Amino acid sequence: MGAGRRPSTNHYPLTTPLPSLTVENYLKALLQIAQRTGAPTVAPGELATELEVAPGTVTSMLKTLAESRLANYTPYEGASLTAAGRKLALRVLRRHRLIELFLVRTLGLTWDRVHEEAEHMEHAVSDYLIDRIDEFLDHPEVDPHGDPIPSAEGEMRGEADAGRPLSSCAAGERVRIVRVVNQDPEFLRFLAESGLQLGTPATVRDNHPAAGVVTLDLETGPIALGHPAAEQVLVEVG
C-alpha cells in the first residue's frame, strides 16, 4: 500500500467491479417497487412504467438478470430479487439517498433538484466515498424526502418512521411531515412553495373525503390538498 493511503473500512472492497448502469437501475427499480407495493413479485409492466422503457426491453433485461442470478423471473408473471440482487440494489439505493442528502446539506440544493443529480452520480462514486459521506453526515436515517437510507450492511435505517398518509388524518389532529412519496419535481416545488417541507408541523383543519380535500393550518397560513396529493404526503401524528 502506498505511503499515506488509508485502508478502506468499506463494506465492499474498492476493487469490487461495479455492475453496469442499466443493471443497477433495474435492480434499484425492482427493490423500490416491491417496497412500495409489498407484492412478492414485480410485473414487467410496472417495471417498464417505472423506468420509462418499452416492455420488450424489460423482458430482455429480466432474462439477463435471471441468468446472472440477480433476479428470479417467470414470464408473464413477474420478477423478484435474489439475495445477491437485493444486496446490489440496496448498495445503489444507499449511494443515491446519501448523495441527495449531501447535496442538500452542503450545496444547498432544493429537494426538487437532487434526485436527477443523484441519478447520475450514484453510478460513478465509489463505496469508499459513500462511506465517508455517511460519516460526514453523521449516519443519517432518511434522505431529503424522508426515504430511509440503507446502512453499509443493508439495514434500512429510519424505516419505522414511515408515517401515515395525510389523507387519513382527522380534523384537529396535529401532524408533522415525515416523508413525501411522490417525488416529481413539480409536486415537490408546489409543496415547498406552500410551506410544506420535511419536519413541517401543521394542524388538520378539515378533511372532507366526499369532496376529496384536506385543509391544513400552517404557521404561514392554510393550504388545501386534494386527496390524491395528500396520499403522497406521510405524516407523524401527535
Disulfide bonds with the S-S distance in Angstrom:
none
